[in-house]
Structures are given as structure tokens and as C-alpha cells.
Amino acid sequence: MAYSGSGIDLRTGTPTADAVAAAVRVVLADGGYRWHADRLRRDIAAARSLDTIAGMLAALTHAETDR
């Protein structure tokens, strides 16, 4: 999430409750995080992932039957 600008990297797999609480306060106070999260949401919605997967599977199926 940090890479996309929509979150904070706490730099640990086991953050303390205080670190999470502090990050949440920062994210909620800074509208930039919301903007980036909304952009990420729009990008994901536009990706049409299932159509991409179906197309790839169809292409693989055709490639196998052409052999």
C-alpha cells in the first residue's frame, strides 16, 4: 500500500498496536492517502481481471489443441 501512496509501510510483519494506531491517525488526517486509495480502487475496477484471465486461458487452450 505504501508503494501506491495509499498507506504507510510500518517496516515490520508484526507492528505494535501503537505503531498501527499512529499510522491510522496519519492516514486519516492526510487526504493524500484517500486520493491515492481512490485512484488504486479505480485502477483495479478498470482492470477487468477476470476477462484477462479468461482470455489467457482461452489462448492457452487453443495453443494446446493446435499442437
ABEGO torsion letter per residue (X at the ends): XAAAGABBBAGBABBBAAAAAAAAAAAAABAAAAAAAAAAAAAAAAAGAAAAAAAAAAAAAAAAAAX
